[in-house]
Every structure is written in C-alpha cells, then in structure tokens.
C-alpha cells in the first residue's frame, strides 16, 4: 500500500512513528546540520527523478585498451603531475602496496565519495566524516583524536549509513502496516454500519407492511360496519314481520335462522375480530399429549390439526378414521367421524369464518357443522388432496398433490380458480402439501418434493419461492403469523423451521427421535393465540407444544 498522509489521522500516525522508531542520530542530524548528508544521500538514491550516474572505469586498464569498472578512488593520486584517480581493485592494491603510497587518501568508491560530500573541518582542513553522539556534532579524524576521545561515543558516518537506512525502512514498514490496519478497520466498521442500515431498513419495511395490513383491516371493518347496519335493519324487519303463528311454524323458524346465518357469513364477522397470532423470539418444549392406539384420546398416524375460536384442538386422527377434539392442555373431549362411510381418511382440516369445519377426505371436501356432516363437494375432482386453508374472502384453497395443482372453491363448492402443474419452475409443483394464508391474503404452499416454499397472491400469481435440499428434507405442513413469518414442519428432517416472509432463516428447533422435543415425521404446525407452536407428529402419534 502506498504511503499517503493526506488525512489528519494518518499524519498523526506518521509523525508519531518517526519520533518513536527512527534512531536518535537521525533527529540530531535533522536539527543540528544545515545539510543532512545521510538523509539527503538516502532520499536522493530513492528519488526516481534523479538520473543514474555513469559508472567510472579504471584509468590504468584504459591505457592498455581494457575497459574495467572502477571500484576504488585515490584523491592523492588525482593531485599529482600525472593524475590517475579511478582504479579497479587489482590496480589500486598493486599501486598502493608500496610504503610511499600507503598514506594516500584513497579507498573504495563509496567511502571516498562520501568524504567528498562532507564539509571540511575549519581547524584541521580534513573531512568531517565522524559523528560524536555525546555532543551531536560532525568532527574530523584529528578532532576525534584530540577532543573527542573515549568516553565520547563516536562513529564513522559511512559505517552508520546502512544502520540509518535500515531504521528508516523499518519506520516506513511500520507506517505502511499501521495505515493498512487503519484502512482495514475503517472498511470493517463501514461494512458493519452498512449491514446495520440494511437491517434497519428491512425492519422499517416490515413495519410498513404491518401498518398497511392494519389499515386494510380498518377499511374492511368500516365497509363491514356499513354492511352490518344495512343487514341489521334487514334482519330486524324480517323478524318483526313474523306473525305470532309464524313462531310455531318450524319451517319458517329454520328459514329465518338460515337467513341470519347467511347474512353473518357474508359479512365475514369472524375475520373482523380474529387476527393471526405473533410468534415468540425462541421456543422450548412445554408438554405433549397422545399415544398410539385406537381408544378415545389415542392417535394413529395423525396428519393434521387446527384450532377453533375457543382454542380447542381438532386433530385429524387419520388412520383411525375420525376427528378428535382436545382441550388446550391436551385433555380429550370428544370424537366424531362418518360412521355411515366404510372409509373416512381425514388428511387436512381448518375452520371457515362462518364457524364450519372444513375436512379434506383425500378426494373430497367435507363441510361439518357441530360435528355433523352437512354437505360435500369436489368428489372426483381431486386425486390426493393433503392441504387446506381459507382466504380472507372465505374461499377454500386445496392442494392436490396427486395432480400437482392448487384449486380454489367457494364455500358452496364452486370451482373458482385452479393453477399449477408438475415441474420445478416457479408456479409448478411436485407433490404440494401444506397451505396457509398470510395477512396480505397471499397463499403459501409447501412444495414437498421440490423442497421449497412457494408464495402466490390471491389470484395465483407467483411472488417468490425459497428453499432447497440443503434447507428442507421433504417438508409437509406450514403456518404463518401476523408478521408474515412462516413456520414449516420439515417432515423427514425431524424439525420445525421458521423463516421470514422473504425466505430468510430465523430459527429452528427439534431433532429426529422419540423423546420430548424430538420428532419422527412432524406433519402440521399450528400457532395458538399466545404464540405457542403445536406440532402433530405422524410417527410418534402425539402432539407436542412449544413455547
């Protein structure tokens, strides 16, 4: 990373590093010398704008026609009548071996070049090429012998040059490392803040959606209030028109009862006052009820479960061919079914806003009132229905896993819409199972063998899908809360998973097994008004409650 000290923080770091790490000699040279030779020479050598100096050649070899690079220099020889200044190492050694030439001021090029760059001692006329650390001054060789003997600490500057360079390089390395660390820390902090902003924006969007849902319900209530006033007037007049004799006519009494019931159903009174529950932040096992068997309160491979307005638990006791009803604490209340039928296979169930119980009998939709079958429809239109839910309008959604389609019926059995086909693309299914409807009237489908959840609007237009074999293992049932969070019973995975409406994983609980908090084919999850999650377990033949 290149060194840039444009920011105030970086300037402070650079200044601090230079003060702490660079050897004291560097500071003394910087403050006491008009021209700091060590620093200038070092920086000049690093300046790419400075042209590289041509190399010198040995003058003695050149006289013989041989071009050899000069490695030594003699300042004394350069001042003779026949000046020769630059030598290769062999020529310099042989020429200065005699006693006459031994005292010449010469040596390796870098040493002699350094001497030339030093200022001259005014007292002894010699290069000030020695530094005294005690007095912080440059001195010549004679000053060192006369006035700066030990205990003064002295050293040839050329010998100290490499050490100074290493100190500077170490400082630069430390500075680069510090700036890199600062940059990485700032990038990490930036990413964290951006993630926090994104999470906050998602929460805002979620709140906006909840507000929109509430506003929609308010509008619905206002409309129903207006319809209610008109309906009240209509029913009041109808009752007032009854003569005294009419109250003894059973047919007319039944007629007025049906009129009242149909009017209330058309107003969707239950939907006005019943809101989806809200999930908790975490879940733990509370209790369970039910064992395998055929007696009252026993279960045999139950498929589905739902709750009525009072919180009573209705369970599709599938292989026993009956519906069983329990208190919220798991106490058995009653059972009912279809004694007149040889085969009754309840596979899914839910309540309609008018209070009637909708039961899927594999290939048929059954409507019960007060535990009694009133009518049925779609017989022969369904192949292997396993999921059912009701829209805000009171229409019935059925998932037909045998045909890989979703069908929507009116409460009277009229087929209103059908969508889907076999496949893996969006809007296609492979054995659809559980169905739920969120506060926006969107339809949530468990696409079992495709190991995913698909979400559609009320018209059957695909909105999104999420999940894969990594996330699910043949999921079955589904439930949704007021925020739109989705609870999925991961059948073969032996667990319950919770996702946001956008498909973001939130939490999970449970594992395969037979103990408390463990599952063996969890089929259908249900959320009660306190936010507890009830799960019907197909293989363990029980219901477990988590809160």
C-alpha positions as CSV (number, residue, x, y, z in Angstrom):
1,X,0.0,0.0,0.0
2,X,1.5,3.4,-1.0
3,X,2.1,6.0,1.8
4,X,-0.5,8.8,1.7
5,X,-0.7,11.2,4.6
6,X,-3.5,13.4,3.4
7,X,-5.8,12.6,6.3
8,X,-5.2,14.2,9.7
9,X,-5.3,10.8,11.4
10,X,-2.7,9.4,9.1
11,X,-0.5,12.5,9.6
12,X,-0.6,12.0,13.3
13,X,0.4,8.3,13.0
14,X,3.3,9.0,10.6
15,X,4.7,11.7,12.9
16,X,4.4,9.5,16.0
17,X,6.1,6.6,14.2
18,X,9.0,8.7,13.1
19,X,9.5,10.1,16.5
20,X,9.4,6.7,18.2
21,X,11.2,4.4,15.8
22,X,13.9,6.4,13.9
23,X,17.2,6.2,15.8
24,X,18.2,9.4,17.8
25,X,21.0,10.1,15.4
26,X,18.5,10.9,12.7
27,X,16.8,13.5,14.9
28,X,20.1,15.1,15.9
29,X,21.3,15.3,12.3
30,X,18.0,16.8,11.3
31,X,18.1,19.6,13.9
32,X,21.9,20.4,14.0
33,X,23.1,20.2,10.4
34,X,22.3,22.7,7.7
35,X,22.8,20.0,5.1
36,X,22.0,16.5,6.4
37,X,24.2,14.4,4.2
38,X,22.9,10.9,5.3
39,X,19.3,11.8,4.8
40,X,20.0,13.7,1.5
41,X,22.0,10.8,0.1
42,X,19.4,8.3,1.1
43,X,16.5,10.2,-0.2
44,X,18.3,11.1,-3.4
45,X,19.0,7.5,-4.0
46,X,15.3,6.7,-3.7
47,X,14.2,9.6,-6.0
48,X,13.3,8.1,-9.4
49,X,13.6,11.6,-11.0
50,X,17.4,11.6,-10.4
51,X,19.3,10.2,-13.5
52,X,21.6,7.3,-12.8
53,X,25.3,8.4,-12.7
54,X,27.5,6.8,-15.3
55,X,30.0,4.2,-13.9
56,X,33.7,5.1,-13.8
57,X,36.3,2.9,-15.4
58,X,39.9,2.1,-14.3
59,X,42.2,4.6,-15.9
60,X,45.3,2.3,-15.8
61,X,43.4,-0.5,-17.6
62,X,42.1,2.0,-20.1
63,X,45.7,2.9,-21.0
64,X,46.2,-0.8,-22.1
65,X,42.9,-0.7,-24.1
66,X,40.9,-2.6,-21.5
67,X,37.7,-1.2,-20.1
68,X,37.3,-2.3,-16.5
69,X,34.8,-0.9,-14.0
70,X,36.5,1.3,-11.3
71,X,35.9,0.1,-7.7
72,X,38.4,2.4,-5.9
73,X,39.4,6.0,-5.9
74,X,42.5,7.9,-4.7
75,X,42.2,11.6,-4.0
76,X,46.1,12.0,-3.5
77,X,46.9,10.4,-6.9
78,X,44.4,12.8,-8.6
79,X,46.6,15.8,-7.5
80,X,49.9,14.5,-8.9
81,X,51.6,15.8,-12.1
82,X,50.3,12.6,-13.9
83,X,46.8,12.4,-12.3
84,X,45.2,9.0,-12.0
85,X,42.1,8.9,-9.9
86,X,40.0,5.8,-10.6
87,X,41.2,2.2,-10.3
88,X,39.9,-1.3,-10.4
89,X,40.7,-3.3,-7.2
90,X,43.8,-5.1,-8.6
91,X,45.3,-1.9,-9.9
92,X,44.6,0.0,-6.7
93,X,46.1,-2.8,-4.5
94,X,49.3,-3.1,-6.5
95,X,49.8,0.6,-6.9
96,X,49.3,1.4,-3.2
97,X,51.2,-1.5,-1.8
98,X,54.5,0.4,-1.5
99,X,55.4,2.4,1.6
100,X,55.4,5.6,-0.5
101,X,51.7,5.3,-1.5
102,X,50.3,3.7,1.7
103,X,49.3,7.1,3.2
104,X,47.3,8.2,0.2
105,X,43.8,9.3,0.8
106,X,42.0,6.6,-1.1
107,X,39.8,3.5,-0.8
108,X,36.5,2.1,-2.1
109,X,34.4,4.4,-4.3
110,X,31.5,4.7,-1.8
111,X,33.9,5.7,1.1
112,X,35.8,8.3,-0.9
113,X,32.6,9.7,-2.5
114,X,31.2,10.1,1.0
115,X,34.3,12.0,2.1
116,X,33.9,14.5,-0.7
117,X,30.3,15.2,0.3
118,X,31.3,16.1,3.9
119,X,32.1,19.6,4.9
120,X,35.8,20.5,5.8
121,X,36.9,20.9,9.3
122,X,37.9,24.6,9.6
123,X,40.6,23.8,12.1
124,X,42.4,20.8,10.6
125,X,41.2,21.1,6.9
126,X,40.0,17.4,6.9
127,X,36.6,16.0,6.1
128,X,34.2,15.9,9.0
129,X,33.3,12.3,8.4
130,X,32.9,11.3,12.0
131,X,29.9,11.9,14.3
132,X,30.1,12.4,18.1
133,X,26.9,11.1,19.7
134,X,27.6,12.9,23.0
135,X,27.9,16.4,21.6
136,X,25.8,15.8,18.4
137,X,28.4,17.3,16.0
138,X,30.3,16.2,12.9
139,X,34.1,16.1,13.5
140,X,37.2,15.2,11.5
141,X,39.7,12.4,12.4
142,X,42.1,14.8,14.2
143,X,39.2,16.3,16.3
144,X,38.3,12.8,17.3
145,X,41.9,12.1,18.5
146,X,42.3,15.5,20.2
147,X,39.0,16.5,21.8
148,X,36.6,13.5,21.4
149,X,38.4,10.6,22.9
150,X,36.6,8.0,24.9
151,X,34.3,8.1,26.9
152,X,32.9,10.1,23.9
153,X,30.9,7.8,21.6
154,X,32.0,8.4,18.0
155,X,31.5,6.5,14.8
156,X,32.3,6.9,11.1
157,X,29.2,8.2,9.3
158,X,29.7,5.9,6.4
159,X,29.6,2.9,8.7
160,X,26.4,4.2,10.3
161,X,24.7,4.8,7.0
162,X,23.4,1.3,6.5
163,X,22.1,1.2,10.1
164,X,20.3,4.5,9.5
165,X,18.8,3.3,6.2
166,X,17.5,0.2,8.0
167,X,16.0,2.3,10.7
168,X,14.2,4.4,8.1
169,X,13.0,1.4,6.2
170,X,11.7,-0.2,9.4
171,X,9.9,3.1,10.1
172,X,8.3,3.1,6.7
173,X,7.3,-0.5,7.0
174,X,5.7,0.1,10.4
175,X,3.9,3.2,8.9
176,X,2.6,1.1,6.0
177,X,1.4,-1.6,8.3
178,X,-0.3,1.0,10.6
179,X,-2.0,2.6,7.7
180,X,-3.1,-0.8,6.3
181,X,-4.5,-1.7,9.7
182,X,-6.3,1.6,10.0
183,X,-7.8,1.1,6.5
184,X,-8.9,-2.4,7.2
185,X,-10.5,-1.3,10.5
186,X,-12.4,1.5,8.7
187,X,-13.6,-0.8,6.0
188,X,-14.8,-3.3,8.6
189,X,-16.6,-0.6,10.5
190,X,-18.1,0.7,7.3
191,X,-19.4,-2.8,6.4
192,X,-20.9,-3.2,9.9
193,X,-22.7,0.1,9.6
194,X,-24.0,-0.7,6.2
195,X,-25.3,-4.0,7.4
196,X,-26.9,-2.3,10.4
197,X,-28.5,0.2,8.0
198,X,-29.8,-2.6,5.7
199,X,-31.2,-4.5,8.7
200,X,-32.9,-1.3,10.0
201,X,-34.4,-0.6,6.5
202,X,-35.7,-4.2,6.4
203,X,-37.4,-3.6,9.8
204,X,-38.9,-0.4,8.6
205,X,-40.3,-2.2,5.5
206,X,-41.7,-4.9,7.8
207,X,-43.3,-2.3,10.0
208,X,-44.7,-0.5,6.9
209,X,-46.2,-3.8,5.7
210,X,-47.8,-4.4,9.2
211,X,-49.2,-0.9,9.1
212,X,-50.6,-1.5,5.6
213,X,-52.2,-4.7,6.9
214,X,-53.8,-2.9,9.8
215,X,-55.0,-0.1,7.5
216,X,-56.5,-2.7,5.2
217,X,-58.3,-4.3,8.1
218,X,-59.6,-0.9,9.3
219,X,-61.0,-0.3,5.8
220,X,-62.6,-3.8,5.8
221,X,-64.1,-3.1,9.2
222,X,-65.6,0.2,8.0
223,X,-67.1,-1.5,5.0
224,X,-68.5,-4.3,7.1
225,X,-69.8,-1.8,9.6
226,X,-71.8,-0.1,6.8
227,X,-73.0,-3.5,5.5
228,X,-73.8,-4.5,9.1
229,X,-76.1,-1.6,9.6
230,X,-78.0,-2.4,6.5
231,X,-78.0,-6.1,7.4
232,X,-79.3,-5.3,10.9
233,X,-82.1,-3.3,9.5
234,X,-83.0,-6.0,7.1
235,X,-83.0,-8.8,9.7
236,X,-84.8,-6.7,12.2
237,X,-87.6,-6.0,9.7
238,X,-87.7,-9.7,8.8
239,X,-88.2,-10.7,12.4
240,X,-90.7,-8.0,13.1
241,X,-92.7,-9.2,10.1
242,X,-93.1,-12.6,11.7
243,X,-96.6,-13.1,13.0
244,X,-97.4,-14.9,16.2
245,X,-98.4,-18.0,14.2
246,X,-95.0,-18.0,12.4
247,X,-93.2,-18.7,15.7
248,X,-95.0,-22.1,15.8
249,X,-94.0,-22.9,12.2
250,X,-90.8,-24.8,12.3
251,X,-90.1,-24.4,8.6
252,X,-90.3,-20.6,8.9
253,X,-88.1,-20.6,12.0
254,X,-85.5,-22.6,10.2
255,X,-85.8,-20.2,7.2
256,X,-85.1,-17.1,9.4
257,X,-82.2,-18.9,11.1
258,X,-80.6,-19.6,7.7
259,X,-81.2,-16.0,6.7
260,X,-79.4,-14.7,9.8
261,X,-76.5,-17.2,9.4
262,X,-76.0,-16.5,5.7
263,X,-76.1,-12.8,6.4
264,X,-73.4,-13.1,9.1
265,X,-71.3,-15.3,6.9
266,X,-71.5,-12.8,4.1
267,X,-70.3,-10.1,6.5
268,X,-67.3,-12.3,7.5
269,X,-67.8,-11.3,11.1
270,X,-65.2,-13.8,12.4
271,X,-62.5,-12.5,10.2
272,X,-63.0,-8.9,11.6
273,X,-62.3,-9.9,15.1
274,X,-59.8,-12.8,14.6
275,X,-56.2,-11.8,13.9
276,X,-53.3,-14.1,13.2
277,X,-51.1,-14.7,16.3
278,X,-47.5,-13.5,16.7
279,X,-44.5,-15.8,17.0
280,X,-42.2,-15.7,20.0
281,X,-38.4,-15.0,19.8
282,X,-37.4,-18.5,20.9
283,X,-39.1,-21.9,21.7
284,X,-38.6,-24.7,24.1
285,X,-40.6,-27.9,24.8
286,X,-43.6,-27.4,27.2
287,X,-45.6,-30.6,27.1
288,X,-47.1,-33.3,24.9
289,X,-50.2,-35.5,24.7
290,X,-51.5,-38.5,22.8
291,X,-50.2,-42.1,22.4
292,X,-50.6,-44.6,19.6
293,X,-53.8,-46.6,19.8
294,X,-57.4,-46.8,18.9
295,X,-59.1,-45.8,22.2
296,X,-60.5,-42.3,22.8
297,X,-57.7,-39.8,23.1
298,X,-55.3,-42.2,21.4
299,X,-53.9,-41.4,17.9
300,X,-52.9,-43.4,14.9
301,X,-50.7,-41.6,12.4
302,X,-52.4,-38.2,12.6
303,X,-52.0,-35.9,9.6
304,X,-53.3,-32.5,10.5
305,X,-54.6,-30.2,13.3
306,X,-56.4,-26.9,13.7
307,X,-57.8,-24.7,16.4
308,X,-61.3,-23.3,16.8
309,X,-62.2,-19.8,18.2
310,X,-62.1,-21.0,21.8
311,X,-58.6,-22.6,21.3
312,X,-59.9,-26.2,21.2
313,X,-57.6,-28.6,19.3
314,X,-59.1,-30.5,16.4
315,X,-56.9,-33.4,15.2
316,X,-57.3,-35.4,12.0
317,X,-56.8,-38.9,13.5
318,X,-56.2,-40.2,10.0
319,X,-55.7,-43.9,10.3
320,X,-58.4,-44.2,13.0
321,X,-60.8,-42.5,10.5
322,X,-62.0,-39.8,12.9
323,X,-61.7,-36.2,14.2
324,X,-60.7,-35.9,17.9
325,X,-61.2,-32.8,20.0
326,X,-58.9,-31.8,22.9
327,X,-58.7,-29.0,25.5
328,X,-55.7,-26.7,25.1
329,X,-54.0,-28.7,27.9
330,X,-54.4,-31.9,26.0
331,X,-57.4,-33.3,27.8
332,X,-59.6,-35.4,25.5
333,X,-63.2,-34.0,25.0
334,X,-64.9,-35.9,22.2
335,X,-64.5,-37.7,18.8
336,X,-66.6,-37.8,15.7
337,X,-66.5,-39.1,12.1
338,X,-68.6,-40.7,9.4
339,X,-70.0,-44.0,10.7
340,X,-72.0,-44.3,7.6
341,X,-68.9,-44.5,5.4
342,X,-66.7,-47.5,5.1
343,X,-63.7,-45.4,4.5
344,X,-63.0,-42.0,6.1
345,X,-59.4,-40.6,5.6
346,X,-59.2,-37.1,7.1
347,X,-55.9,-35.7,5.7
348,X,-56.3,-31.9,6.3
349,X,-58.7,-29.6,8.1
350,X,-59.3,-25.9,9.0
351,X,-62.2,-23.6,10.2
352,X,-64.2,-21.4,7.9
353,X,-65.0,-17.8,9.2
354,X,-68.7,-18.9,9.5
355,X,-67.7,-21.5,12.1
356,X,-68.0,-24.6,10.0
357,X,-65.2,-27.2,9.9
358,X,-63.6,-28.0,6.5
359,X,-62.2,-31.5,6.3
360,X,-60.3,-32.9,3.3
361,X,-61.1,-36.6,2.8
362,X,-58.3,-37.3,0.2
363,X,-60.5,-36.8,-2.9
364,X,-63.4,-34.8,-1.4
365,X,-64.1,-31.6,0.6
366,X,-66.4,-32.1,3.6
367,X,-68.2,-29.4,5.5
368,X,-69.1,-30.1,9.1
369,X,-71.3,-28.1,11.5
370,X,-71.4,-29.1,15.2
371,X,-69.6,-32.4,14.4
372,X,-72.2,-33.3,11.7
373,X,-71.5,-33.5,8.0
374,X,-73.8,-31.0,6.2
375,X,-72.6,-31.4,2.6
376,X,-69.6,-32.1,0.5
377,X,-68.2,-31.3,-2.9
378,X,-65.3,-31.8,-5.4
379,X,-65.7,-35.6,-5.2
380,X,-63.9,-36.9,-8.3
381,X,-62.1,-33.6,-9.0
382,X,-59.3,-34.3,-6.5
383,X,-56.7,-37.1,-6.7
384,X,-54.7,-36.8,-3.5
385,X,-55.6,-33.6,-1.5
386,X,-53.4,-33.1,1.6
387,X,-53.7,-29.3,2.4
388,X,-56.4,-26.8,3.0
389,X,-56.8,-23.2,4.1
390,X,-59.3,-20.3,3.8
391,X,-58.8,-16.9,2.2
392,X,-59.9,-13.6,3.7
393,X,-62.9,-13.8,1.4
394,X,-63.9,-17.2,2.8
395,X,-62.9,-19.2,-0.3
396,X,-61.3,-22.6,0.3
397,X,-57.8,-23.4,-1.0
398,X,-57.0,-27.1,-1.6
399,X,-53.6,-28.5,-2.6
400,X,-53.9,-31.6,-4.7
401,X,-50.7,-33.5,-4.5
402,X,-51.8,-36.2,-6.9
403,X,-52.4,-33.6,-9.8
404,X,-49.7,-31.1,-8.7
405,X,-52.3,-28.3,-8.8
406,X,-53.9,-25.8,-6.4
407,X,-57.7,-25.3,-6.5
408,X,-59.8,-22.6,-5.0
409,X,-63.5,-23.2,-4.3
410,X,-66.3,-21.1,-2.9
411,X,-67.9,-22.3,0.4
412,X,-70.7,-23.8,-1.7
413,X,-68.3,-25.9,-3.8
414,X,-68.0,-23.8,-6.9
415,X,-64.5,-24.1,-8.5
416,X,-63.3,-20.5,-8.8
417,X,-59.7,-21.0,-9.9
418,X,-57.0,-23.6,-10.5
419,X,-53.3,-23.0,-11.0
420,X,-50.0,-25.0,-11.2
421,X,-48.7,-28.0,-13.0
422,X,-46.0,-30.7,-12.5
423,X,-42.4,-29.4,-12.6
424,X,-39.6,-27.5,-10.9
425,X,-40.1,-24.0,-12.3
426,X,-41.8,-21.2,-10.4
427,X,-45.5,-21.9,-10.3
428,X,-45.0,-25.6,-10.8
429,X,-45.2,-28.3,-8.1
430,X,-44.0,-31.7,-7.2
431,X,-46.5,-33.1,-4.6
432,X,-47.7,-29.9,-2.9
433,X,-48.8,-30.4,0.7
434,X,-49.5,-27.7,3.4
435,X,-51.3,-24.5,2.7
436,X,-51.6,-21.2,4.7
437,X,-52.8,-17.6,4.0
438,X,-51.0,-14.6,5.4
439,X,-52.3,-11.1,6.4
440,X,-52.0,-9.9,2.9
441,X,-54.2,-12.7,1.6
442,X,-51.1,-14.3,-0.1
443,X,-51.2,-18.1,-0.5
444,X,-48.2,-20.0,1.0
445,X,-47.7,-23.6,-0.4
446,X,-45.3,-26.3,0.7
447,X,-43.8,-27.8,-2.5
448,X,-42.8,-31.0,-0.8
449,X,-40.7,-33.0,-3.3
450,X,-39.1,-29.8,-4.6
451,X,-38.0,-29.0,-1.1
452,X,-39.2,-25.4,-1.1
453,X,-41.9,-22.9,-0.1
454,X,-43.8,-21.0,-2.8
455,X,-45.8,-17.9,-2.3
456,X,-48.6,-16.6,-4.6
457,X,-51.0,-13.7,-4.5
458,X,-54.8,-14.4,-4.2
459,X,-55.0,-14.7,-7.9
460,X,-52.4,-17.5,-8.1
461,X,-49.7,-15.3,-9.5
462,X,-46.2,-16.4,-8.3
463,X,-44.5,-13.9,-5.9
464,X,-41.4,-15.8,-4.8
465,X,-40.0,-19.2,-3.7
466,X,-37.3,-20.2,-1.3
467,X,-35.6,-23.3,-0.1
468,X,-33.7,-26.3,-1.5
469,X,-32.5,-29.8,-0.5
470,X,-30.0,-28.0,1.7
471,X,-32.7,-26.3,3.7
472,X,-35.5,-28.9,3.7
473,X,-36.0,-32.6,3.6
474,X,-39.5,-33.3,2.2
475,X,-41.4,-30.6,4.3
476,X,-45.1,-31.1,4.9
477,X,-47.1,-28.5,6.9
478,X,-47.0,-24.8,7.2
479,X,-48.4,-22.0,9.4
480,X,-48.0,-18.2,9.3
481,X,-48.1,-15.4,11.9
482,X,-49.3,-11.8,11.8
483,X,-45.9,-10.5,10.7
484,X,-45.8,-13.0,7.8
485,X,-43.1,-15.2,9.4
486,X,-43.5,-18.8,8.1
487,X,-43.4,-22.0,10.3
488,X,-42.5,-25.1,8.3
489,X,-42.7,-28.7,9.5
490,X,-39.7,-30.3,7.9
491,X,-41.0,-33.9,7.8
492,X,-38.0,-36.1,7.0
493,X,-35.7,-33.6,8.7
494,X,-37.5,-34.1,12.0
495,X,-37.6,-30.4,12.9
496,X,-39.5,-27.2,12.8
497,X,-38.0,-24.3,10.9
498,X,-39.1,-20.6,10.9
499,X,-38.4,-18.2,8.1
500,X,-39.3,-14.6,7.3
501,X,-41.8,-13.9,4.5
502,X,-38.8,-13.1,2.3
503,X,-37.3,-16.5,2.9
504,X,-34.6,-15.5,5.5
505,X,-33.9,-18.3,8.0
506,X,-34.8,-17.1,11.6
507,X,-34.7,-20.2,13.8
508,X,-35.3,-23.9,14.2
509,X,-36.0,-26.4,17.0
510,X,-36.4,-30.2,17.3
511,X,-34.4,-33.1,16.1
512,X,-35.2,-36.7,15.0
513,X,-36.2,-39.0,17.8
514,X,-38.9,-40.1,20.2
515,X,-38.1,-38.1,23.3
516,X,-39.6,-34.7,24.4
517,X,-38.7,-32.1,21.8
518,X,-37.9,-34.7,19.2
519,X,-39.9,-35.7,16.1
520,X,-40.5,-38.6,13.8
521,X,-42.3,-37.0,10.8
522,X,-43.7,-33.8,12.1
523,X,-46.7,-33.1,9.8
524,X,-48.6,-29.9,10.7
525,X,-47.6,-26.9,12.9
526,X,-50.3,-24.6,14.4
527,X,-49.8,-21.3,16.2
528,X,-52.2,-20.5,19.1
529,X,-53.2,-17.0,20.2
530,X,-50.4,-17.0,22.8
531,X,-47.7,-17.6,20.2
532,X,-47.1,-21.2,21.2
533,X,-46.4,-23.7,18.4
534,X,-48.3,-27.0,18.4
535,X,-46.9,-29.8,16.2
536,X,-48.7,-33.1,15.3
537,X,-46.2,-35.9,14.9
538,X,-47.2,-38.6,12.4
539,X,-44.9,-41.5,13.5
540,X,-44.8,-40.7,17.3
541,X,-48.6,-40.4,17.2
542,X,-48.7,-37.4,19.6
543,X,-48.9,-33.6,19.7
544,X,-46.1,-31.6,21.2
545,X,-46.4,-28.0,22.4
546,X,-43.6,-25.5,22.4
547,X,-43.5,-22.0,23.9
